[in-house]
Amino acid sequence: MGVVADSIPVAVVRTKDDDWFAIYDICSHQDYSLSEGEVDGCDLECWAHGSRFDLRTGHPDVPPATRPVPVYPVRIVAGQVEVDPDNPIHTTSDTEEN
């Protein structure tokens, strides 16, 4: 599901194992929404070109994307999903573009 948190586009994902993740909703390869992609385990596949991003780290596992996207802390409070976009776990500055 794509949401906007503090003006940041975020894809909020619930896996089959009932784990929750929040990842920047724009592919680092081109400006396509990741929330429209498919989830497979802990990977989110960009629907446009097939890059797969690890939901835990934001790092792409499959090209053409080579730069990671930020991931954000998620917690469930009283049945509500809370995302902290001000404190990304991993950022795109962690890795230089190839």
C-alpha positions in Angstrom: 0.0 0.0 0.0 1.4 3.4 -0.9 1.0 6.2 1.6 2.6 9.7 2.2 4.2 10.2 5.6 5.5 13.7 6.3 5.5 14.4 2.5 7.6 11.2 1.9 6.1 8.5 -0.4 6.3 5.2 1.5 5.3 1.7 0.5 3.9 -0.1 3.6 4.2 -3.9 3.2 2.8 -6.8 5.2 4.4 -10.1 4.3 2.8 -13.6 4.4 4.8 -14.1 7.7 2.9 -11.1 9.2 6.0 -8.9 9.3 5.6 -5.2 8.5 8.0 -3.1 6.5 8.1 0.5 5.2 10.3 1.4 2.2 10.6 4.5 0.1 7.9 4.2 -2.6 10.0 5.4 -5.6 12.4 3.0 -7.5 16.0 4.2 -7.6 16.3 3.1 -11.2 13.4 5.2 -12.5 10.6 7.1 -10.9 8.0 4.2 -10.6 6.0 3.4 -7.5 7.3 0.4 -5.7 3.9 -0.1 -3.9 2.4 -1.3 -7.2 4.9 -4.1 -7.3 4.8 -7.7 -6.1 6.1 -9.0 -2.7 8.0 -12.2 -2.6 9.2 -13.1 0.9 11.2 -10.1 2.0 11.6 -8.7 -1.6 9.6 -6.0 -3.3 9.7 -6.2 -7.1 9.4 -3.0 -9.1 6.6 -3.6 -11.6 8.2 -1.5 -14.4 11.6 -3.1 -14.9 11.8 -6.0 -12.4 14.3 -4.7 -9.9 13.9 -6.4 -6.5 14.5 -4.5 -3.3 15.2 -6.2 0.1 12.5 -4.8 2.4 14.8 -5.1 5.4 17.7 -3.0 3.9 16.4 -1.3 0.8 19.2 -2.7 -1.3 18.4 -3.9 -4.8 19.0 -7.6 -5.4 18.2 -7.6 -9.1 19.2 -4.9 -11.7 18.6 -2.6 -13.4 18.5 -0.7 -10.1 21.9 -0.4 -8.4 21.2 2.1 -5.6 19.3 1.3 -2.4 16.2 3.1 -1.3 15.5 4.1 2.4 13.6 1.9 4.7 11.8 3.2 7.8 11.0 1.8 11.2 7.5 0.4 11.5 5.5 -0.5 14.6 2.0 -1.5 15.4 0.3 0.4 18.1 -3.3 -0.4 19.1 -3.8 -2.0 15.7 -2.5 1.0 13.8 0.6 0.9 11.6 3.1 3.7 12.5 6.0 4.6 10.2 8.8 6.9 11.2 10.0 8.6 8.0 12.3 11.0 9.9 14.6 8.2 11.0 15.4 5.9 8.0 17.1 2.6 8.9 19.1 2.7 5.6 19.6 5.5 3.2 20.6 5.9 -0.4 23.9 7.5 0.8 24.9 4.1 2.1 26.0 3.0 -1.4 27.3 5.0 -4.4 25.6 4.5 -7.7 27.4 2.1 -10.1 
